């Protein structure tokens, strides 16, 4: 595959250097900006490499958000908060439209990236042609309560006394947060993942996330160090602000098409919250597509269907 544009750039966003990778077969193709999850887990490698078949119709942009990967260095902890990340995203959209000579681009979010993307679309709609979100966040406080309850219920049904004891020790989250933000969340997420709430294959964070990043050729050594150092730091400092989203109250009217691609078995960002939010959304066009054989990652679990629908939904608006 040949690309007219295939560039890794480090640009100043919000006063600090942040790394992006732009890849596409034709510069004339519409731009698709991916917003990764976490906070603090860059998907730059998987987006521009594993999903590179999308580069025939999109110019894909993958971004290491402030505080992680190639954007780890020089970031002060007090800038790791929701408002700064929204501002960064809006600045990046302006940069990309100018640099790639586009009036608008598409936003594509995963997990925490759906929170960032939803706020971005709601507050800064001028240069956004459409939105697709997977692992859609709806209400941060309810999200954590339902995810915790799923893990506890499944552990009890399985007679997993060790997991039950761990969940009792960390306690049910209060106002969207565990007493020890990072340790509590990681303990709960490991148990939730064990029982299929994150992916249907019930893998581990090591096999599904950490190991692929370590093996990646997309990230330099310093990028990988930024990933290793940045994840805990981003989550610890950002979660108290990112866990407070309440989209049914805050963001229901959008100026662009708004699409949700949701795994039916997702209990990381629980699917039980999605339908009511979708029903309340007003947009030029909208759709909620359920992936019946997926949990938190339908792009990985049902890739062919996912990418076919991504093309169909977005390309009609160019």
ABEGO torsion letter per residue (X at the ends): XBBABBBBBBBBBGGBBBBBBBBBABAABBBBBBBBBOBGBBAAAAAAAAAAAAAAABBBBBBBBBGBEAAABGBBAAABBAAAAAAAAAAAAAAAAAAAGBABBBBBBBEAAAAAAAAAAAABAAABAEBBBBGBBABAAAAAAAAAAAAAAAAAAAGBAAAAAAAAAAEBBBGGBBABAAAAAAAAAAAAAAAGAABAAGBBAAAAAAAAAAABAABBAAAAAAAAAAAAAAAAAAAAAAAABBAAAABABBABBBBBBBBAABAABBAAAAAAAAAABBBABBBBBBBAABBABAAAABAAAAAAAAAAAAAAAX
